Structure formats: C-alpha cells, structure tokens
Amino acid sequence: MTDFIAQLEANHRKSIDVIKCLIDVDDQKYPENKAAATLCKFIYDSEDRYGLIKEAEEFNYFYDNANDFEILCNNIYHSLTDDGDITFVQVNNHCPVIVFENRWELNQDELISKNERAMYERLNAFKKERGMLPLHEHKIVFFDDVYSYIEAVKQYRIDSKIQQQRFEEWKKMNKRLADRPTPNLDEVEFGTPHLKEE
C-alpha cells in the first residue's frame, strides 16, 4: 500500500514539474510553442479555468489535479504544434471557449447546448406571439489565434464586471424605491381645480 502511495506522490510531483515547463513562455523557442505556453499559462492563472474549455469534463478535474492539468496542457501543445485540431470560439456572447476540434469540421449543433437551443426556441415563440421579430441566428464568433482568444476572454471578463455592477446598482435603486414611504391616498383630500372666473 505504501509503495502505491509513494508512486502516486511521485507522479504528482513529476506532473507539477512538467506543468512548470509547459507554462514557461520564455523557455519556448518556436512561435507555436510560445503560443501553446501562453495559452497554458493563461488557463493556469485563470480562476474560471473550467469555463474556458468546451466539454471540460473530458479532462476530468484538471482545475484541481496536476495529472489532469498536465494532460490538458499536452493536448494544447499537440493541437497547436501538430494537428491544429483546436478552435477558439464565442457563442451568443458567453465566455469564449476552447474546442478541441478543427474549426471547419464544427457545426452549430456541436457549439450550442440543447438547453440554450430550447431557450432560444421559447424566446422566439414568445416574440412571435407578441408580433415581435424572432432571433433568427445564434451569434458565433471565431478567433484566429491564441492571442486574440485571450484578449476576447479578458474583454468578456471586463464586460461581465460592468454588467454585474449595473445589476447591483439596479438592485440598490429598487430597494430604495421599495423602502420609501408610500402615501396613504385615503388621507389625501382631493378637491376640484380652481378655474378662473370670466
């Protein structure tokens, strides 16, 4: 039993050493390796790293497990330096994600979840009932490289914070409006308006 635990600990330490090499941008010689290291470092530094990968469950618990994070980084390196089966995409103004498939082989059904598709169908039915124009297409934006993807994620985070602040301000305003005293109209005397005599 202790031998197996020692083996697990050794594998964990080895994975951590490999991760340190994979996220070291300055240590990379070739542009595609620098791009891969930049992306791995960006994911490593992100608190919301699980939301950056489409179908992240394929990489198990990479957000808190060294071995799985090493597998994710190796997959990024392989995709960017060898076969190119990696796509950076943003769907319907959600956080941009990484998809480990070739951009030209992706279709809309793979990018949009069943829940979101159903939500759009309900929204369109609601709009149609009220004579409004339905939403015809989902908004899908592809990013050309690692760097434009990272910038898009950073912009998304800024926009999300702004929206959150606006929502908090709206909640405070609604609370102030709800807390203010309302007049009792039964106590108000309503008279007829005074008209000028001719």
C-alpha positions in Angstrom: 0.0 0.0 0.0 2.7 2.5 0.9 4.5 1.7 -2.4 1.4 2.7 -4.3 1.0 5.9 -2.3 4.7 6.7 -2.9 4.1 6.1 -6.6 1.1 8.5 -6.7 3.1 11.1 -4.9 6.0 10.7 -7.4 3.6 11.0 -10.3 2.1 14.1 -8.8 5.5 15.8 -8.3 6.5 14.8 -11.8 3.3 16.3 -13.3 4.0 19.6 -11.4 7.5 19.7 -12.8 6.2 19.1 -16.3 3.5 21.8 -15.9 6.1 24.3 -14.8 8.0 23.7 -18.1 4.8 23.8 -20.2 3.7 27.2 -18.9 7.2 28.8 -19.1 6.7 31.0 -22.2 10.2 32.4 -22.1 11.7 28.9 -22.3 10.0 28.1 -25.6 12.0 28.5 -28.9 9.3 28.3 -31.6 6.3 30.6 -32.1 3.8 27.8 -31.9 5.3 26.5 -28.7 5.2 30.1 -27.3 1.5 30.3 -28.2 0.9 27.0 -26.5 2.8 28.0 -23.4 0.9 31.4 -23.4 -2.5 29.6 -23.5 -1.5 27.0 -20.9 -0.2 29.8 -18.6 -3.4 31.8 -19.2 -5.6 28.8 -18.2 -3.2 28.2 -15.2 -3.6 31.7 -14.0 -7.4 31.9 -14.5 -9.8 31.3 -11.6 -12.6 30.4 -14.1 -10.4 27.9 -15.9 -13.1 25.2 -16.1 -15.3 27.6 -18.1 -12.6 28.1 -20.7 -12.8 24.6 -22.2 -15.8 23.3 -24.1 -16.7 19.9 -22.8 -14.1 20.3 -20.0 -15.3 17.1 -18.3 -13.1 15.2 -20.9 -10.2 16.4 -18.9 -11.7 15.3 -15.5 -10.6 17.5 -12.7 -7.8 19.5 -14.4 -8.7 22.5 -12.4 -7.5 20.9 -9.1 -5.5 17.9 -10.2 -1.9 18.1 -11.5 -2.0 14.9 -13.7 -5.2 16.0 -15.5 -3.9 19.6 -15.9 -0.7 18.1 -17.5 -2.9 16.1 -19.9 -4.8 19.3 -20.9 -1.6 21.2 -21.5 -0.1 18.4 -23.6 -3.3 18.3 -25.6 -3.0 22.1 -26.2 0.6 21.7 -27.3 -0.3 18.8 -29.6 -3.2 20.7 -31.1 -1.2 23.9 -31.7 2.1 22.4 -32.9 1.0 19.3 -34.7 -2.6 18.6 -36.0 -4.3 22.0 -35.5 -7.5 20.5 -34.1 -8.2 23.4 -31.8 -10.7 26.2 -32.2 -11.3 29.4 -30.2 -15.0 30.4 -30.4 -17.6 32.6 -28.6 -21.2 31.6 -28.8 -24.1 34.0 -28.0 -21.9 36.4 -26.0 -20.9 33.7 -23.5 -17.3 33.4 -22.3 -15.1 32.4 -25.3 -14.1 28.7 -25.1 -11.5 26.3 -26.5 -12.9 23.4 -28.6 -10.5 20.6 -29.4 -11.8 20.1 -33.0 -11.0 21.6 -36.4 -12.8 24.8 -37.0 -14.0 23.7 -40.4 -15.5 20.5 -39.1 -17.5 22.1 -36.4 -21.2 22.7 -36.8 -23.7 24.8 -34.9 -25.2 21.9 -33.1 -21.9 21.0 -31.5 -21.4 24.5 -30.2 -24.9 25.3 -28.8 -26.2 23.2 -26.0 -29.7 21.6 -26.1 -30.7 23.8 -23.2 -29.7 27.0 -25.0 -31.3 25.9 -28.2 -34.6 25.2 -26.3 -34.3 28.6 -24.5 -34.0 30.4 -27.9 -37.0 28.4 -29.3 -39.1 29.5 -26.3 -37.9 33.1 -26.7 -38.8 33.1 -30.4 -42.2 31.6 -29.7 -42.8 34.3 -27.1 -41.7 37.1 -29.5 -43.9 35.6 -32.3 -47.0 35.6 -30.1 -46.5 39.3 -29.5 -45.8 40.2 -33.1 -42.1 40.8 -32.5 -39.2 39.8 -34.8 -37.7 36.5 -33.7 -34.0 35.8 -33.3 -33.0 34.0 -36.5 -29.4 33.0 -35.8 -27.1 32.4 -33.0 -24.1 34.7 -32.8 -20.9 32.7 -33.3 -17.5 34.4 -33.4 -14.3 32.5 -34.2 -10.9 33.8 -33.1 -7.8 33.3 -35.3 -5.2 32.5 -32.7 -4.3 32.1 -29.0 -3.7 35.8 -28.5 -7.0 37.1 -29.9 -8.8 34.4 -27.9 -7.1 35.6 -24.7 -7.9 39.2 -25.4 -11.6 38.2 -26.1 -11.7 36.4 -22.7 -10.2 39.4 -20.9 -12.8 41.7 -22.6 -15.6 39.3 -21.7 -14.5 39.5 -18.0 -14.4 43.3 -18.1 -17.9 43.4 -19.7 -19.2 40.9 -17.1 -17.9 43.0 -14.2 -19.6 46.1 -15.7 -22.9 44.2 -16.1 -22.6 42.9 -12.6 -22.0 46.4 -11.2 -25.0 47.8 -13.2 -27.2 44.9 -11.8 -26.0 45.7 -8.2 -26.9 49.4 -8.8 -30.3 48.5 -10.1 -30.9 46.2 -7.1 -29.9 49.1 -4.7 -32.2 51.5 -6.6 -35.1 49.1 -6.4 -34.5 48.5 -2.7 -34.5 52.3 -2.1 -37.8 52.6 -4.1 -39.3 49.8 -2.2 -38.3 51.2 1.2 -39.5 54.7 0.7 -42.8 55.5 2.3 -45.9 55.4 0.1 -48.6 58.0 0.7 -52.0 56.8 2.0 -54.4 58.0 -0.6 -57.3 57.7 1.7 -56.0 60.6 3.8 -55.4 62.9 0.9 -58.2 65.4 0.2 -58.9 65.7 -3.5 -60.6 69.0 -4.5 -61.9 70.3 -7.7 -59.4 72.5 -9.5 -59.9 76.3 -9.2 -60.9 77.7 -12.6 -60.5 81.4 -13.4 -63.8 83.3 -13.4 -64.8 85.0 -16.6 
